[in-house]
C-alpha cells in the first residue's frame, strides 16, 4: 500500500514527505490521519533531533482536496456543520503537532504551497523555499477562510497589514518576494533543496536538545505573554536544564579544556 505520508530518517533528521504528487499533495482525510500519526512518531522519538517537511513531485501542498470538498457538499444539510467541526479538529491536531514539535521543523517548499499547504509551511519554525516555490493564501478563492493557523502565523511573519493583503487577495507570492517580505527565511536552488534543508537542520541541532526544546516552547509564546511570564518560564526551564547530563557534560568539558 502506498503511504500518503512518508517518513525517512537521515542522520537523526526526520524527512516527512507528503505523497500525493498526482494532485500536488492535496490533503484529504486519509492523508490528514496519516500525517497526525507520523508527526506523533517524530515527536516521541528522542533520537530524532529535527524534522524537514516537504512534498513529493512538483508541489509542496496544493491545500485541501477539492474532490473531498465536492463530496462534502452532498452531505445532508444537518450534518455539514458537525462533520466539518470534527474534520477541523483532526486538521488542527496536525498543525498543532507541527508547531509544537519539541525540535526544530523546516518546511522545504519545493513548489506551490497553497491554502492549507501555505498554512502548514507557516506552522513550521523555518521555511526554506526552492527557486520554484510559490505561496498563496487561496482560501478566499474557494469562499473559505484560512483554517490551518495561517491567520495566527502569517501576521507574525509579515506584519498585520501585509497579512491582510495576502489573505484578502489570495495572490501568488513567488520565492523572491516571499524572502523579501519574510514569508520565507531562505531561498535555494530546486536541485539542492532537500540537501540544504537537512544541512540546515543539522546546524540547528548542534546544541543541547533539551535546551532547544525549552527555548522553542518559550519563544513560541512570547507574543502572547508578559515579560514576567516569559521570565518565569525561563526560570523553570533553567532549573530543569541544571539537572541534565548535557549541561553537566558541557561544564566539565569546558573546565577540563580550560585547565590544560
N, C-alpha and C positions, 0 to 999 in steps of 0.2 A: 504494500500500500504506500502511495506517495505521501510523504509528510507535507503538510501545508506550512509548517514552520520547522525549519531545520536548525539543529544545534551542533556546532563543532567547537572543540576546544583546542587552541593552539598556544602552547607555552603559557598556560594559566589565563589566557584571554578567551572568553566565550564569543563566538561569532554566531549570531542568531539571524537567520535569513528567512524573510517572508517568501513563500514559494508557490505563488500562483502567477507565473510570468505571462500566461496567456491572457490574463485580464489586468496586467500591470500590478499584480499583487493586491487587488481589491480585497477588502476584509469582509468575509461572510461569517455566519455564526460558527461554522466548524473551525475556521482559522482562528477566530477570536478565542474559542475554547482552548485550542492547542497552544496559542500564544501565552495564555494565562499559565498553563502547566509548565511550559518551557521557562518562563520568567521565574516561576516559583522554584524550579530546579536550580537555576543560576544563582538566585538569591541565597539559597540554602547551602550551596556548595562552597565551603570556605577556602578550597584550593583555587577557585576562580577569583582572580584579582580585579578584572574589569570585563566589560561587555561591549561588543560592537553590534549594532542593529543595522541591517541592510536589506536590499530586495534582490530577488533573482531576476535575471533578464535585463530589460531596458528601463524598468521603472523601480522606484523605491516603494511607493504605495499610492495607488490612484484613489484611495479613500474607501468609503463604504460601497459594497457591491450593489450596483444598480438593479441587477436581476432580483436580488433579495428585496430591494425596495419595492419593486413591482409586485412581487408575491404578497408583500405585507399590505398593499393597497386592497387586496382581495379578501382580507380578513374581515370577519363580522365587525360592524362598527363598535359594538360594545366591548370588543377585545383589543382594539388597536392601542388604546392608551396603556393598559396593563402589560401587554406584550412588549411595547416599547420601553416601559419602565424597567421590566426585567432584563431586556437586552442591554439597555443603557448601564444597568448595574454591572453586568459582566464586562462591558467595554471599559467602564471606569475602573474596574479592578485591574485590567491590563495596563491602563495608563498610570494608575497608582503604583503598580509594581515597577514600571519603567522609571517613574520619577523618584520613587522611594527606594530604589535599589541601593543596598548598602555598599556600593562600589561604583567607580566611575562608569558612565554609559556614554558611548559616542554613536551618534546616528551618522552612518556613512551613506549619504544620499547620492545614489548613482543615476537618478533620472527624475521623473516627476514625483513630487510629494504634494498630493492634492487632498484637500478636505481633511478627513481623518488621518491621512498619511502625513500631512503637514503638522497636524496636532501631535502625532506620535513622535515626529522628529523633535518638535519643541519640548516634549516631555523629557527628552534626554539631556544630559549635562552639557554636551557639546555637539555641534553639528559640523561635520566635515563634508563639504559639497564637492562633487565632481564638477568639472567644467561644463558638463552636460545636464547638471541638476536644474530643476525649476520648482518653484514653490507657489502654491495658490491656495488661499482660503476660499475654496469654491462653494461653500455651503449656500451662500445667497443665490447661486445659480440653480439650486435644487429646492429653493423655498425652505431652507433649513437654517439652523444656527450651529456654530461651532460647538460640538458636544464632547470633544476629546481633550479638553483642557486648554485649547488654543486661546480662549478669551482670558484665561489666567496667565499663561506663559508668554504669549506674544507681546503684550504691553511691557513686560519686564525685559524683553529683549530690544524692542524698537521704540518704546515710548507709547503713550496712550493715543495721541493724535494719529501717528502713523499706523498703529494697530487698527484704529477705526477705519482708516482709509483702505487698508488691505482687506479688512473683513467686509466693509460695505460694498466694495467694487468687485472683490473676488479676482482681481487681476493677477496675471502671472509675473513672478519675480524671477529673473534669471540668476545664475550663480554669482555673477559680478555684482549685481545690485544687492543681492542677499548679503554678501560680505560687506559691502559699503554701509548698509543700514544696520548691521549687527544681527541680522537674521541667521546668518551662517558665521562660524568662527574662523574657518579656513576654507580655501578652495585649492583643489589639487587635480592633476590630470586624471582622466577617467581610467586609464590603464593601470594606474598605481593606487587607486582609491582605497581598496581593501588593505593592501600592504601598508599604506600610510596611516590608515586608521588603527591597525594593530600596533604599529610602531609608536603612535601617539599614546595608545592605551598603555603600552609598556612604560613610557616616560612618566605617565601619571601614577604609576603604581610602584615606584622605586622605594617609597617610604612605607611607614607602618600602615598596615591595613586597618587596624583599629582606629588609629588617628584619622585616616581618610574617612572612614565610615562615620565617626562622630562629627568631623568637620563638615561633611556634606549634609548631614541631618540638620545641623545648626544653621549653616549658611542658607539652606532652602527655606528657613523660617524667618530670616532676618527682616524681610519687608513687612511682615505681619506682626513682628514682635517689638516690644520696647527694648531700650538699651539695657534696663535692669534684667529683663527676661533672658536676653542673649548672654549677659554676664553669668546669670545663674546656670544656664545650660552649659556654658563653657566650664564653669567651676565643677559641675557634676561630672562632665566628661573627663576633665583633667584628673579628678580623683580616681576614676577607673583606669585611665592611662598609666598612672603611677604604679599600678599593680601588674602591668603586663610584662611578659617575657621580652617583648620588643623594646620597651623602654629600658628595662634592666640591662639587656644586652647592648643597647646603643650607648648607655652611660659607661658601662665597663669597657667597651671597645674604645671609646674616646679617651678615657683615663689611661688605659694601657698604652695607647699610641702617644699620649702626651708625656708619659713617663720615660719613653725611650730616648 
